[in-house]
Amino acid sequence: MATFRASLPQLADAIFLTDGGIETTLIYHEGLDLPDFAAFVLLSDESGRDALRMYFRRYAAIARDAGCGFVLEAPTWRANPDWAERLGYSPDLLDAANRAAIELMVELRRDFETPGSPMVISGCVGPRSDGYRPSELMSPTEAQRYHATQIGTFSRTEADLVTAVTMTHSAEAIGVTRAAAEHGMPVVISFTVETDGSLPSGEALGAAIEAVDDETGAAPAYFMINCAHPTHFADTLRLGGDWVARVRGLRANASTMSHAELDEAEELDAGDPADLAARYAELRSEFAHLSVLGGCCGTDHRHVEAIRMACLPDGAGAAL
């Protein structure tokens, strides 16, 4: 079983940062080839692992120097069976890649964690289908069976939790949650939304969160929103009900474009880091429980540093 911490420090009031848009940064800023947006392929050789180290070190240093926590999100968004098979990975190679990703996060934690900057290791789980245009909507039972492979691997590492990122429909999120419970892992569910604040499946965000909680006994440690600009979901949060308290994390896109527009874009839209950070700060002024903050597509360390300065201008004394 995993040797995760008895309690997750990001459930306290202190801010925890995380990274930005790993795939868009590595592709557009570092010039790396990531087939199917799969960052985990870089784990196959030392030069790729060095690129990942350099990427994460920027963010870990921001958190350490600010005295706030950090969630080390493993580069395993695409490291699930269907996507891995497309990339020529056997089940054994996939298992090894997921293990290697957590080992890299353990190395980074050893190098950067301090008493004032606790670091949590998360095994990242991505959707089975496309995160922008889901073509296959699974039942909870199918999703549990499917995602248990990757989550089972994480449960045998030093990962503290698993985070399902860019979930497009509640049934898959329910399945992920059940698979995590099956393997004794804490789990975070992060939904993506369209410009109207609803999931790509058409479900309302609040209804999706309530469905996961209702079907799993409120098993997720918390929920997040990712891969959407704050203008796409801020009003949804403001008009929400009790479910809003379950949303503790934001990983927004830099761009205000829709998923469809981003899919067609030929250049990276990095948006305005200062404007994005100001929107985070405004949301935190209304929803103080938003404490896990990072970025998604188009964001990089500049955006996360701007978010840190806007939301935590004087640093923080997070303690283990």
LINQUI-V142000 format. One record per residue. N is the residue number from 0. RES is the residue in one small letter. OMEGA is omega in degrees with one decimal (999 if undefined). D_CENTER is the distance of its C-alpha to the mean C-alpha in Angstrom with 2 decimals. Layout:
# LINQUI-V142000
n={N,N}
res={RES,RES}
omega={OMEGA,OMEGA}
d_center={D_CENTER,D_CENTER}
This chain:
# LINQUI-V142000
n={0,1,2,3,4,5,6,7,8,9,10,11,12,13,14,15,16,17,18,19,20,21,22,23,24,25,26,27,28,29,30,31,32,33,34,35,36,37,38,39,40,41,42,43,44,45,46,47,48,49,50,51,52,53,54,55,56,57,58,59,60,61,62,63,64,65,66,67,68,69,70,71,72,73,74,75,76,77,78,79,80,81,82,83,84,85,86,87,88,89,90,91,92,93,94,95,96,97,98,99,100,101,102,103,104,105,106,107,108,109,110,111,112,113,114,115,116,117,118,119,120,121,122,123,124,125,126,127,128,129,130,131,132,133,134,135,136,137,138,139,140,141,142,143,144,145,146,147,148,149,150,151,152,153,154,155,156,157,158,159,160,161,162,163,164,165,166,167,168,169,170,171,172,173,174,175,176,177,178,179,180,181,182,183,184,185,186,187,188,189,190,191,192,193,194,195,196,197,198,199,200,201,202,203,204,205,206,207,208,209,210,211,212,213,214,215,216,217,218,219,220,221,222,223,224,225,226,227,228,229,230,231,232,233,234,235,236,237,238,239,240,241,242,243,244,245,246,247,248,249,250,251,252,253,254,255,256,257,258,259,260,261,262,263,264,265,266,267,268,269,270,271,272,273,274,275,276,277,278,279,280,281,282,283,284,285,286,287,288,289,290,291,292,293,294,295,296,297,298,299,300,301,302,303,304,305,306,307,308,309,310,311,312,313,314,315,316,317,318,319}
res={m,a,t,f,r,a,s,l,p,q,l,a,d,a,i,f,l,t,d,g,g,i,e,t,t,l,i,y,h,e,g,l,d,l,p,d,f,a,a,f,v,l,l,s,d,e,s,g,r,d,a,l,r,m,y,f,r,r,y,a,a,i,a,r,d,a,g,c,g,f,v,l,e,a,p,t,w,r,a,n,p,d,w,a,e,r,l,g,y,s,p,d,l,l,d,a,a,n,r,a,a,i,e,l,m,v,e,l,r,r,d,f,e,t,p,g,s,p,m,v,i,s,g,c,v,g,p,r,s,d,g,y,r,p,s,e,l,m,s,p,t,e,a,q,r,y,h,a,t,q,i,g,t,f,s,r,t,e,a,d,l,v,t,a,v,t,m,t,h,s,a,e,a,i,g,v,t,r,a,a,a,e,h,g,m,p,v,v,i,s,f,t,v,e,t,d,g,s,l,p,s,g,e,a,l,g,a,a,i,e,a,v,d,d,e,t,g,a,a,p,a,y,f,m,i,n,c,a,h,p,t,h,f,a,d,t,l,r,l,g,g,d,w,v,a,r,v,r,g,l,r,a,n,a,s,t,m,s,h,a,e,l,d,e,a,e,e,l,d,a,g,d,p,a,d,l,a,a,r,y,a,e,l,r,s,e,f,a,h,l,s,v,l,g,g,c,c,g,t,d,h,r,h,v,e,a,i,r,m,a,c,l,p,d,g,a,g,a,a,l}
omega={178.1,177.9,-178.7,-177.0,-176.0,176.7,-179.6,-173.8,179.3,173.6,174.5,-175.4,-174.5,178.4,170.4,173.7,166.6,-172.8,-178.4,-179.7,-172.3,-176.2,-179.2,177.3,-177.0,-179.7,-170.2,-178.8,-177.4,176.6,-178.1,178.4,177.9,180.0,-178.4,179.3,-174.8,179.4,-175.7,179.0,179.8,-179.7,-173.6,177.4,-173.5,-179.9,177.0,178.2,177.3,178.2,177.8,177.3,-178.7,178.9,-174.7,-177.3,178.8,-176.9,179.7,179.0,177.1,-179.1,-179.4,-176.4,178.4,-178.1,176.9,-177.4,-179.2,174.3,177.6,-176.7,-175.2,-177.3,-170.6,-177.7,-179.6,-172.7,174.1,-164.0,-175.2,-179.9,179.7,178.6,176.4,-176.9,175.5,-179.8,171.8,176.4,179.6,178.5,178.1,177.1,-179.3,-179.8,178.2,176.6,-179.2,178.9,179.3,177.4,177.2,177.8,177.1,177.7,-179.7,177.5,179.2,-177.1,-169.5,-175.3,175.4,175.8,179.7,-178.4,178.6,-176.3,-176.5,180.0,-178.7,170.8,-174.6,177.8,178.1,-179.2,177.0,-177.7,179.7,-177.9,177.7,-176.0,-176.9,-178.5,-177.7,178.3,-176.5,168.1,176.1,-179.4,177.7,-178.7,177.9,-179.5,-176.9,-173.3,179.0,179.7,-178.0,-178.7,175.5,175.6,-179.8,-177.4,179.7,177.9,177.3,175.5,179.1,-177.4,170.0,177.6,177.1,-171.0,178.3,174.1,-173.3,178.0,-171.3,-176.8,178.5,178.7,176.3,179.1,176.6,-179.1,179.2,177.6,177.8,178.0,178.7,-177.7,174.9,-178.1,168.1,-175.9,173.0,178.6,178.3,178.7,168.2,-179.1,174.0,-175.6,178.9,178.2,178.0,177.6,175.6,176.8,-176.1,179.2,171.4,-178.2,-179.1,179.7,179.3,177.9,179.3,179.6,178.7,179.1,-178.1,-174.2,-176.8,-176.4,-179.2,-176.0,-179.7,176.6,175.2,178.1,175.5,170.9,177.9,175.6,174.2,178.5,179.2,178.6,-179.4,-174.8,-177.1,-179.1,177.3,177.0,-176.5,-179.0,-173.9,-179.6,-176.6,-178.3,-177.1,-179.9,179.8,-179.3,-177.0,-174.1,177.1,169.9,-171.9,171.0,174.7,-173.1,173.9,-177.9,176.3,175.4,-179.6,179.0,178.2,179.3,-177.7,-175.0,179.4,178.1,179.6,173.7,-177.8,176.1,-178.9,-177.7,-178.1,178.9,178.9,-179.8,179.1,178.3,174.7,-178.3,178.6,178.7,178.3,177.6,178.4,-176.6,-172.3,-179.1,175.3,-170.2,177.6,-167.3,176.9,-177.9,177.0,-170.0,177.3,-179.7,176.1,-174.6,178.3,178.9,-178.7,176.0,177.6,176.9,178.6,-177.8,-179.4,-175.0,-176.1,-170.8,-176.4,-177.2,-177.4,179.2,178.0,-178.3,177.3,999}
d_center={22.34,19.47,20.62,17.78,18.97,20.98,19.04,15.57,16.50,13.71,15.60,18.43,19.20,18.19,15.45,12.56,11.08,8.13,8.49,9.03,9.44,10.20,12.14,14.09,14.93,16.23,18.10,19.57,20.05,20.68,22.40,20.82,21.10,18.00,19.48,17.47,14.59,14.27,13.46,14.43,17.99,18.36,18.61,21.97,23.99,24.40,24.12,20.69,19.59,21.19,19.24,15.93,17.59,18.70,15.37,13.67,17.00,17.06,14.07,15.24,18.64,17.72,16.50,19.48,21.96,20.93,21.17,17.85,15.18,12.16,9.07,9.42,6.41,8.86,9.58,10.06,8.38,12.10,13.68,15.02,18.78,19.58,17.72,18.98,22.45,22.47,21.91,24.69,22.93,24.91,23.48,24.57,23.02,19.66,19.97,20.94,18.05,15.46,17.73,18.12,14.43,14.49,17.89,16.72,14.19,17.26,19.37,17.31,17.26,20.98,21.58,19.81,19.59,22.38,23.68,22.48,19.00,17.54,14.63,12.43,11.37,8.51,9.14,6.46,8.29,8.80,11.66,15.18,16.41,15.55,12.59,15.19,18.28,17.91,21.24,21.09,20.44,20.75,22.32,20.62,22.94,22.13,18.36,18.97,21.26,19.09,15.83,18.04,18.74,15.42,14.78,18.40,17.95,15.21,17.65,20.23,18.42,17.61,14.01,13.88,11.52,9.32,6.05,6.80,4.76,7.62,10.14,13.47,15.89,16.49,18.43,15.70,13.51,16.75,17.28,14.00,14.85,18.35,17.55,15.64,18.72,20.97,19.72,19.60,15.91,14.16,11.31,8.70,8.62,6.77,9.60,10.54,14.09,17.10,19.33,21.10,18.19,18.44,16.22,17.33,19.35,21.25,20.28,20.11,16.85,18.87,20.60,17.52,16.26,19.88,20.28,17.54,19.08,22.55,22.13,20.48,22.25,19.29,17.63,13.95,13.65,12.12,10.33,8.02,8.72,7.13,9.29,12.40,14.71,15.79,19.12,17.77,16.71,18.57,21.72,20.10,18.93,22.42,24.22,22.23,23.63,22.84,19.43,18.17,18.42,15.73,13.07,12.05,8.96,8.72,6.92,10.13,11.96,14.98,17.30,18.97,19.72,19.03,17.13,20.63,21.64,18.70,19.52,23.06,22.53,24.05,22.99,19.82,19.69,18.39,19.63,20.89,18.87,21.38,21.28,17.50,17.77,20.74,18.98,16.34,19.39,21.24,18.66,18.56,22.34,22.31,19.53,19.74,17.36,14.34,13.51,9.88,9.84,8.38,8.58,8.06,11.20,14.21,12.99,13.92,15.15,17.78,15.56,13.74,17.27,18.61,16.13,17.15,20.76,20.70,19.09,20.51,23.58,25.47,22.89,22.14,23.52,20.73,22.44,21.67}
